[in-house]
Amino acid sequence: MPTFVIVGASLAGATAAATLRSEGFDGRLVLIGEEPLPPYERPPLSKEYLRGEQPLEKAWIRPPEFWAENDVEARFGARVERVDPADRVVVLGDGERIAFDAALIATGCRNRRLAVPGADLPGVLELRTAADADRIKAAAERAQKAVVVGAGFIGSEVAASLRGLGLDVTVVEFMQTPLERVLGLELGRVIEGLHRDHGVELILGEAAERFEGAGRFEALVTTSGRRVEGDFAVVGVGVEPVCDVVRDTDVRVDNGVLVDATLATSVPGIFAAGDVARHDHPVFGPIRVEHFDNALKMGETAGRNMLGRNEVFDDPHWFWSDQYDAQIQMSGFATSWDRIVFRGKVEERSFAAFLLKDGVLRSAFSMNWKFDVRRAMPLIRAMARPDPDRLADPEFDLRTLAPPKETA
């Protein structure tokens, strides 16, 4: 019987394992994760779980008993030292070697660390795992003021959640607006206004110079010399893919594990999925996406392709972010654009925005505006050139522009 090994009990890895069983794979299936917990969804960590509104049990990817019931050899709390493509073995931290016929790399990302003085002070926290969220929750219970470094999605969501818990919050962000790297200045200003209206102090265009405190965090000093005091700090300045297990092997790595359109690596029989995978996307070219929906769908496709299906992964990507009472969605992947077409009322924070490059729809964004981000996805996948006037018209149904579905 063949042995399939999945390195990383992440959303992508756990979904791949479940998909393999549902698709009929009856060989040995080993799922290895460094955290001792069963696989769980991470989005609640910065939102409902952090605010104490949802127990972690509601975030399980599958019920904890699922893995044993489906004969998945769950190695939770185990660390993979190396995936050896030449010998076709996975080497664990304790020296155990597991031979495989096919393997999936789903190791995700790790948080980037700030290389500044005081970054290792107690009270300087980060968010990646449930244990990290527990530490932030415990700090918030006895605090009045928090400092958040970084206003990407994690920083913005943590700031919103901490405000919801009644804390004073100051956010320090190197860019000119929150989420500028993803949304650009114009849409970033909308997010900025949302946070300011909810009482967050935003210090933009500045970075962290150092953290200060007598044995524990007391203040952040910015590059301009501004001193921001707080009871604790949360740092969210981006992530980097965890490629250590295949580094210096024949598996190619460049800002992630490189995979083709079918999620196959440069070594036959080894695949990668989720945040760690830099995927040769048929629409967008080589990209690495760090979002829930992408990891889920990649996990499903990777599981099927480990069985030889050879499916092309061309999902146009969709994600969401809840901040305060605002529901944010985005689809597509745009690194640059030359036109934004708005539908709805930006000033009321109820709108959709369509990002075009040379007339091609590359991405759609919305705030408190149902349906259109999802409805734009077939157009993005088809690299459509929609009429801007129709995009701007709230009465026009985007579904009428969708290309016909292919028939077998």
C-alpha positions as CSV (number, residue, x, y, z in Angstrom):
1,M,0.0,0.0,0.0
2,P,1.3,3.5,-0.8
3,T,2.2,6.0,1.9
4,F,1.3,9.7,1.6
5,V,2.8,12.1,4.1
6,I,1.5,15.6,4.7
7,V,3.9,18.0,6.3
8,G,2.0,20.7,8.1
9,A,-1.4,20.2,9.9
10,S,-2.6,23.5,8.5
11,L,-5.8,24.3,6.8
12,A,-4.3,23.2,3.5
13,G,-2.7,20.1,4.9
14,A,-5.7,18.9,7.0
15,T,-8.1,19.6,4.1
16,A,-5.8,17.6,1.7
17,A,-5.8,14.7,4.2
18,A,-9.6,14.8,4.4
19,T,-9.9,15.0,0.6
20,L,-7.6,12.0,0.1
21,R,-9.9,9.9,2.3
22,S,-13.1,11.2,0.7
23,E,-11.6,10.5,-2.8
24,G,-11.0,6.9,-1.9
25,F,-7.3,6.8,-1.0
26,D,-6.9,3.8,1.3
27,G,-3.1,3.7,1.8
28,R,-1.2,4.9,4.8
29,L,-1.8,8.6,5.4
30,V,0.4,10.6,7.8
31,L,-0.5,14.1,8.9
32,I,2.3,15.9,10.8
33,G,1.9,19.2,12.6
34,E,4.1,21.0,15.0
35,E,1.3,22.4,17.2
36,P,-0.1,19.8,19.7
37,L,-3.7,20.8,18.9
38,P,-5.8,19.3,16.2
39,P,-5.9,21.4,13.0
40,Y,-7.9,24.6,13.4
41,E,-8.9,27.6,11.4
42,R,-6.8,30.7,12.0
43,P,-9.2,33.6,11.1
44,P,-11.0,33.6,14.4
45,L,-7.7,34.1,16.3
46,S,-7.7,37.9,15.5
47,K,-11.5,38.3,15.8
48,E,-14.1,36.1,17.6
49,Y,-11.7,34.0,19.5
50,L,-9.5,37.0,20.6
51,R,-12.6,38.8,21.8
52,G,-13.9,35.8,23.8
53,E,-16.9,35.3,21.6
54,Q,-16.1,31.9,20.2
55,P,-14.3,28.9,21.8
56,L,-11.5,27.3,19.9
57,E,-13.5,24.1,19.4
58,K,-15.7,25.9,16.9
59,A,-12.6,26.5,14.8
60,W,-11.6,22.8,14.4
61,I,-11.1,22.0,10.7
62,R,-12.6,18.6,11.4
63,P,-13.8,17.2,14.8
64,P,-10.8,15.9,16.8
65,E,-12.1,12.3,16.5
66,F,-12.2,12.6,12.6
67,W,-8.6,11.7,12.1
68,A,-8.6,8.4,14.0
69,E,-12.0,7.5,12.6
70,N,-10.6,8.0,9.1
71,D,-7.4,6.2,9.7
72,V,-5.3,9.3,9.4
73,E,-2.0,8.8,11.4
74,A,-2.1,12.2,13.2
75,R,1.3,13.3,14.5
76,F,0.3,16.5,16.3
77,G,3.1,18.1,18.3
78,A,5.8,16.6,16.1
79,R,8.4,18.6,14.2
80,V,9.6,17.7,10.7
81,E,13.3,18.3,10.4
82,R,13.6,17.6,6.7
83,V,11.9,16.2,3.6
84,D,14.5,14.2,1.6
85,P,13.4,14.0,-2.0
86,A,16.3,11.7,-3.0
87,D,15.6,9.0,-0.4
88,R,11.8,9.7,-0.4
89,V,11.7,10.1,3.4
90,V,10.4,12.6,5.9
91,V,12.8,13.0,8.9
92,L,11.2,14.0,12.2
93,G,12.9,16.0,14.9
94,D,13.4,12.9,17.0
95,G,15.2,11.1,14.1
96,E,12.2,9.0,13.0
97,R,12.2,8.5,9.2
98,I,8.9,8.0,7.4
99,A,9.2,6.7,3.8
100,F,6.7,8.2,1.3
101,D,5.3,7.6,-2.1
102,A,3.9,11.1,-2.3
103,A,4.3,14.1,0.0
104,L,2.6,17.5,0.4
105,I,4.4,20.5,1.9
106,A,1.8,22.6,3.7
107,T,4.1,24.3,6.3
108,G,2.5,27.7,6.0
109,C,4.3,30.9,7.2
110,R,6.0,32.3,10.2
111,N,5.7,35.8,11.5
112,R,8.5,38.2,10.5
113,R,10.4,39.5,13.5
114,L,11.4,43.1,14.1
115,A,15.2,43.3,14.4
116,V,15.1,46.2,16.8
117,P,16.2,46.7,20.4
118,G,13.7,45.4,23.0
119,A,11.7,43.3,20.5
120,D,12.2,40.3,22.9
121,L,10.8,42.1,26.0
122,P,8.0,40.4,27.8
123,G,4.8,42.1,26.7
124,V,5.8,42.4,23.1
125,L,3.5,39.8,21.6
126,E,2.6,38.4,18.1
127,L,-0.3,36.5,16.7
128,R,0.0,33.3,14.7
129,T,-1.3,30.5,16.9
130,A,-4.0,29.9,19.4
131,A,-1.4,30.1,22.1
132,D,-0.4,33.5,20.8
133,A,-4.1,34.6,20.9
134,D,-4.4,33.4,24.5
135,R,-1.4,35.5,25.5
136,I,-3.0,38.6,23.9
137,K,-6.3,37.9,25.6
138,A,-4.6,37.5,29.0
139,A,-2.7,40.8,28.5
140,A,-5.8,42.6,27.4
141,E,-7.7,41.6,30.5
142,R,-5.4,43.6,32.7
143,A,-4.6,46.4,30.3
144,Q,-6.0,49.8,29.4
145,K,-3.7,50.6,26.4
146,A,-2.3,48.5,23.6
147,V,0.2,49.4,20.9
148,V,-0.1,47.6,17.5
149,V,2.8,47.6,15.1
150,G,1.7,47.0,11.6
151,A,-1.6,47.7,9.9
152,G,-1.9,44.8,7.5
153,F,-4.9,42.5,7.9
154,I,-3.7,41.0,11.1
155,G,-2.8,44.3,12.7
156,S,-6.0,45.9,11.6
157,E,-8.1,43.1,12.8
158,V,-6.3,42.9,16.2
159,A,-6.7,46.7,16.6
160,A,-10.4,46.4,15.9
161,S,-10.8,43.5,18.3
162,L,-8.9,45.3,21.1
163,R,-11.0,48.4,20.6
164,G,-14.1,46.2,20.9
165,L,-12.7,45.0,24.2
166,G,-12.6,48.6,25.4
167,L,-8.8,49.2,25.2
168,D,-7.2,52.4,23.9
169,V,-5.2,51.4,20.8
170,T,-2.4,53.1,18.9
171,V,-1.3,51.6,15.6
172,V,2.1,52.4,14.1
173,E,2.4,51.7,10.4
174,F,5.3,52.3,8.0
175,M,3.1,52.8,5.0
176,Q,0.9,55.9,4.4
177,T,-2.4,54.0,5.1
178,P,-3.5,50.7,6.6
179,L,-3.4,47.9,4.0
180,E,-1.7,50.1,1.5
181,R,0.3,47.2,0.1
182,V,-2.8,45.3,-0.8
183,L,-5.3,48.1,-1.5
184,G,-3.3,51.1,-2.5
185,L,-3.7,54.6,-1.1
186,E,-7.2,55.4,-2.3
187,L,-8.9,52.3,-0.7
188,G,-6.4,52.3,2.2
189,R,-7.8,55.8,3.2
190,V,-11.2,54.2,3.6
191,I,-9.8,51.7,6.1
192,E,-7.9,54.5,7.8
193,G,-11.1,56.5,8.3
194,L,-12.9,53.4,9.6
195,H,-10.3,52.9,12.4
196,R,-10.1,56.6,13.2
197,D,-13.9,56.8,13.6
198,H,-13.7,53.9,16.1
199,G,-11.1,55.8,18.2
200,V,-7.9,54.2,17.1
201,E,-4.9,56.5,17.1
202,L,-2.9,55.9,13.8
203,I,0.7,56.9,13.4
204,L,1.4,56.4,9.7
205,G,4.6,56.7,7.7
206,E,6.7,55.6,10.7
207,A,8.4,52.4,11.8
208,A,9.4,51.0,15.1
209,E,12.8,52.1,16.2
210,R,12.9,50.3,19.6
211,F,10.8,48.9,22.4
212,E,11.5,50.2,25.9
213,G,10.8,48.9,29.4
214,A,12.3,48.0,32.7
215,G,12.1,44.2,32.3
216,R,8.8,44.5,30.5
217,F,7.3,46.5,27.6
218,E,6.4,50.0,28.5
219,A,6.7,52.0,25.3
220,L,7.5,51.9,21.6
221,V,9.8,54.6,20.2
222,T,9.2,55.3,16.5
223,T,11.8,56.3,13.9
224,S,10.9,60.0,14.4
225,G,11.6,59.7,18.1
226,R,7.9,59.6,19.1
227,R,7.3,57.6,22.3
228,V,4.1,55.6,22.4
229,E,3.3,54.1,25.8
230,G,1.2,51.1,26.4
231,D,0.6,48.1,28.6
232,F,1.5,45.6,25.9
233,A,2.3,45.6,22.2
234,V,1.3,43.3,19.3
235,V,3.6,43.1,16.3
236,G,2.2,42.2,12.9
237,V,4.6,43.1,10.2
238,G,4.1,40.4,7.7
239,V,5.1,36.8,7.3
240,E,7.6,34.6,5.5
241,P,7.0,31.1,4.0
242,V,8.4,28.2,6.0
243,C,10.5,26.4,3.4
244,D,13.2,25.0,5.8
245,V,12.2,21.4,5.4
246,V,13.1,21.4,1.6
247,R,15.8,24.0,1.5
248,D,19.0,22.8,-0.3
249,T,17.2,20.0,-1.9
250,D,16.0,19.5,-5.5
251,V,12.6,21.1,-4.5
252,R,12.9,24.6,-5.9
253,V,12.3,27.5,-3.4
254,D,12.0,31.2,-4.2
255,N,9.7,33.2,-1.8
256,G,7.9,30.0,-1.2
257,V,8.0,26.4,-2.5
258,L,7.6,26.8,-6.3
259,V,4.8,24.8,-7.8
260,D,3.3,24.6,-11.3
261,A,-0.4,25.1,-12.2
262,T,-1.2,21.7,-10.7
263,L,0.6,22.4,-7.4
264,A,3.4,20.0,-8.2
265,T,6.9,20.9,-7.2
266,S,10.1,20.4,-9.2
267,V,10.3,16.9,-7.8
268,P,7.8,14.3,-9.0
269,G,5.4,13.1,-6.3
270,I,6.0,16.2,-4.1
271,F,3.3,18.9,-3.9
272,A,2.9,22.1,-2.0
273,A,-0.3,24.0,-1.0
274,G,-1.4,26.9,1.1
275,D,0.6,29.9,2.3
276,V,3.9,28.3,1.6
277,A,3.2,27.6,-2.1
278,R,4.3,30.0,-4.8
279,H,2.0,28.9,-7.5
280,D,2.2,29.4,-11.2
281,H,-1.3,30.7,-11.6
282,P,-2.8,30.6,-15.1
283,V,-4.3,34.0,-14.7
284,F,-2.0,36.0,-12.4
285,G,1.4,34.3,-13.0
286,P,3.6,33.2,-10.1
287,I,1.9,34.3,-6.8
288,R,1.9,33.3,-3.2
289,V,-1.4,33.9,-1.4
290,E,-1.8,34.0,2.4
291,H,-5.6,33.6,2.8
292,F,-8.0,31.1,4.2
293,D,-10.1,30.3,1.1
294,N,-7.0,29.8,-1.0
295,A,-5.5,27.3,1.5
296,L,-8.8,25.4,1.7
297,K,-9.2,25.1,-2.1
298,M,-5.5,24.4,-2.6
299,G,-5.7,21.6,-0.1
300,E,-8.6,20.0,-1.9
301,T,-6.9,20.3,-5.3
302,A,-3.5,19.0,-3.9
303,G,-5.2,16.0,-2.4
304,R,-6.8,15.1,-5.7
305,N,-3.6,15.7,-7.6
306,M,-1.6,13.5,-5.3
307,L,-4.0,10.8,-6.7
308,G,-3.0,11.7,-10.2
309,R,-5.9,13.9,-11.2
310,N,-3.6,16.6,-12.7
311,E,-6.1,19.4,-12.1
312,V,-5.1,23.0,-12.9
313,F,-5.7,25.3,-9.9
314,D,-7.0,28.5,-11.4
315,D,-9.2,29.9,-8.5
316,P,-9.4,33.7,-8.8
317,H,-9.0,34.0,-5.0
318,W,-11.4,35.4,-2.4
319,F,-11.0,36.6,1.1
320,W,-12.7,38.6,3.8
321,S,-11.9,40.7,6.8
322,D,-14.3,41.8,9.6
323,Q,-13.3,45.0,11.3
324,Y,-15.8,46.6,13.7
325,D,-19.1,46.6,11.9
326,A,-17.5,46.6,8.5
327,Q,-17.5,43.4,6.3
328,I,-14.7,43.6,3.8
329,Q,-14.2,41.3,0.9
330,M,-11.8,41.1,-2.0
331,S,-11.3,38.8,-4.9
332,G,-8.6,38.5,-7.5
333,F,-4.9,39.4,-7.2
334,A,-3.7,42.8,-8.4
335,T,-0.2,44.0,-7.8
336,S,-0.8,47.1,-9.9
337,W,-3.8,48.8,-11.6
338,D,-4.4,51.9,-13.6
339,R,-8.1,52.5,-12.9
340,I,-10.6,52.0,-10.1
341,V,-14.3,51.9,-10.9
342,F,-16.6,52.4,-7.9
343,R,-20.1,51.2,-7.4
344,G,-22.2,52.4,-4.4
345,K,-21.3,55.1,-1.9
346,V,-17.7,55.2,-0.6
347,E,-18.5,58.0,1.8
348,E,-21.1,55.7,3.5
349,R,-18.7,52.8,3.4
350,S,-21.1,50.8,1.4
351,F,-19.6,50.1,-2.0
352,A,-17.6,47.9,-4.4
353,A,-14.5,48.9,-6.2
354,F,-13.2,47.2,-9.3
355,L,-9.4,47.4,-10.1
356,L,-8.5,47.3,-13.8
357,K,-5.2,47.1,-15.6
358,D,-5.2,48.0,-19.3
359,G,-8.9,47.4,-19.2
360,V,-8.7,43.9,-17.7
361,L,-10.5,43.3,-14.4
362,R,-7.8,42.1,-12.0
363,S,-9.5,42.4,-8.6
364,A,-12.7,43.5,-6.8
365,F,-13.0,45.0,-3.3
366,S,-16.1,45.7,-1.3
367,M,-17.1,47.1,2.1
368,N,-20.6,46.3,3.4
369,W,-21.7,45.5,-0.1
370,K,-23.0,42.0,-0.8
371,F,-22.6,39.8,-3.9
372,D,-20.5,41.8,-6.3
373,V,-17.0,40.6,-5.2
374,R,-18.2,37.0,-5.7
375,R,-19.9,37.8,-8.9
376,A,-16.7,39.4,-10.3
377,M,-14.7,36.2,-9.8
378,P,-15.7,34.5,-13.1
379,L,-14.8,37.8,-14.9
380,I,-11.4,37.9,-13.2
381,R,-10.7,34.2,-14.1
382,A,-11.6,35.0,-17.7
383,M,-9.4,38.1,-17.8
384,A,-12.5,40.0,-19.0
385,R,-12.6,43.6,-20.1
386,P,-16.0,44.8,-18.8
387,D,-17.6,48.1,-19.7
388,P,-16.6,50.5,-16.8
389,D,-20.1,52.1,-17.0
390,R,-21.7,48.8,-16.3
391,L,-19.3,48.2,-13.4
392,A,-20.3,51.5,-11.9
393,D,-24.0,50.9,-12.2
394,P,-25.4,49.3,-9.0
395,E,-28.4,48.1,-11.0
396,F,-26.4,46.1,-13.4
397,D,-26.0,42.4,-12.6
398,L,-22.4,41.3,-13.1
399,R,-23.6,37.8,-13.6
400,T,-24.8,38.7,-17.1
401,L,-21.2,39.3,-18.1
402,A,-19.9,36.0,-16.8
403,P,-18.4,33.8,-19.6
404,P,-20.4,30.6,-20.3
405,K,-19.3,27.6,-18.3
406,E,-17.4,24.9,-20.2
407,T,-19.2,21.7,-20.9
408,A,-17.6,18.3,-21.0
